[in-house]
Amino acid sequence: MAVLDEAFARRAARYPELSGWLVGRALERSRNLAVNMAIVHQPRVDVRLHMLFWHLATRWGRVRSEGVTLPLRLTHNVLADLAAARRATVTSALSDLARRDVVRTVEDGWLLTGDPPSELLEL
């Protein structure tokens, strides 16, 4: 926990790179929250999950010849929380995504194939 008050601002003014970093981090956080809000407002859970996986892949994904791997072990319960859905609905939507061969589990996480969903690109 930190208090970023007027005294902090006076001391930080001596280090403009610190202020720039803090503002940049706040903007990045704001953008991520906006994308997350757009994702959870999609009516279809399979679209939400597809968008969520690609959003996470922009930060943690690794490009491979077979697609983009997302080395995160996300349970169906965690995905349900992230996608604002029920676990059973997430399980069903993941089966649909796997059947369409766009997202599937691999040994170290998830494999995303094809292109990111157009809904995410519009953001």
C-alpha positions in Angstrom: 0.0 0.0 0.0 1.3 3.4 -0.8 0.0 6.9 -0.3 0.6 9.1 -3.4 -0.1 12.5 -1.9 1.2 16.0 -2.4 4.4 15.3 -0.5 5.0 12.3 -2.7 4.4 14.4 -5.8 7.0 17.0 -4.7 9.6 14.3 -4.1 8.8 12.4 -7.3 9.1 15.6 -9.4 12.8 15.2 -9.1 12.5 12.0 -11.1 10.4 12.6 -14.2 11.1 9.1 -15.5 9.3 7.7 -12.4 6.3 9.9 -13.0 6.2 8.9 -16.7 6.4 5.2 -15.7 3.6 5.6 -13.2 1.3 7.4 -15.6 2.1 4.9 -18.3 1.3 2.0 -16.0 -2.0 3.6 -15.0 -2.9 4.1 -18.7 -2.1 0.4 -19.4 -4.2 -0.7 -16.5 -7.1 1.5 -17.7 -6.9 0.0 -21.2 -6.9 -3.6 -19.8 -9.9 -2.8 -17.7 -11.7 -1.4 -20.7 -10.9 -4.5 -22.8 -12.0 -6.8 -19.9 -15.3 -4.9 -19.6 -15.9 -5.3 -23.4 -15.1 -9.0 -23.2 -17.6 -9.8 -20.3 -20.3 -7.8 -22.1 -20.3 -10.2 -25.1 -23.5 -12.2 -25.0 -22.0 -15.5 -26.1 -19.6 -17.2 -23.6 -17.6 -18.9 -26.4 -16.9 -15.5 -27.9 -16.0 -14.2 -24.4 -13.5 -17.0 -23.8 -12.0 -16.7 -27.3 -11.5 -13.0 -26.8 -10.2 -13.6 -23.2 -7.6 -16.1 -24.4 -6.3 -13.8 -27.1 -6.2 -10.9 -24.7 -4.1 -12.9 -22.3 -1.9 -14.1 -25.2 -1.0 -10.5 -26.0 0.9 -10.4 -22.7 1.9 -14.0 -22.0 1.5 -15.9 -25.3 4.3 -17.5 -27.3 4.2 -17.8 -31.0 4.8 -21.4 -32.2 4.5 -23.1 -35.6 1.2 -24.7 -34.6 -0.3 -21.4 -33.1 0.1 -19.3 -30.0 0.7 -21.1 -26.8 -0.6 -19.5 -23.6 1.4 -21.1 -20.8 -1.1 -20.5 -18.0 -2.9 -23.3 -16.2 -6.4 -21.8 -16.0 -9.0 -24.0 -14.5 -12.6 -23.9 -15.7 -13.5 -22.2 -12.4 -10.9 -19.4 -13.0 -12.0 -19.0 -16.6 -15.6 -18.7 -15.4 -14.7 -15.9 -13.0 -12.7 -14.1 -15.7 -15.5 -14.5 -18.3 -18.3 -13.7 -15.9 -20.0 -17.0 -16.6 -20.9 -20.3 -14.8 -18.3 -23.1 -14.7 -20.6 -25.5 -16.5 -21.2 -23.0 -19.3 -17.5 -22.4 -19.6 -16.9 -26.2 -19.9 -19.5 -26.4 -22.7 -18.1 -23.3 -24.5 -14.5 -24.7 -24.3 -15.8 -27.9 -25.9 -17.3 -25.9 -28.7 -14.0 -23.9 -29.2 -12.0 -27.2 -29.2 -14.5 -28.7 -31.7 -13.9 -25.7 -34.0 -10.1 -26.1 -33.4 -9.5 -22.5 -32.2 -8.6 -23.2 -28.6 -7.5 -26.4 -26.9 -5.6 -27.5 -23.9 -2.0 -28.6 -24.3 0.5 -29.9 -21.7 1.7 -26.5 -20.5 -1.5 -24.5 -20.9 -3.6 -23.6 -24.0 -3.0 -23.5 -27.7 -4.7 -20.8 -29.8 -5.0 -21.4 -33.5 -6.1 -19.2 -36.3 -6.6 -15.5 -36.0 -7.8 -13.5 -33.0 -11.6 -13.0 -32.9 -12.8 -10.0 -34.9 -14.6 -8.7 -31.9 -11.3 -8.3 -30.1 -9.6 -6.6 -33.0 -12.5 -4.0 -33.1 -11.5 -2.9 -29.6 
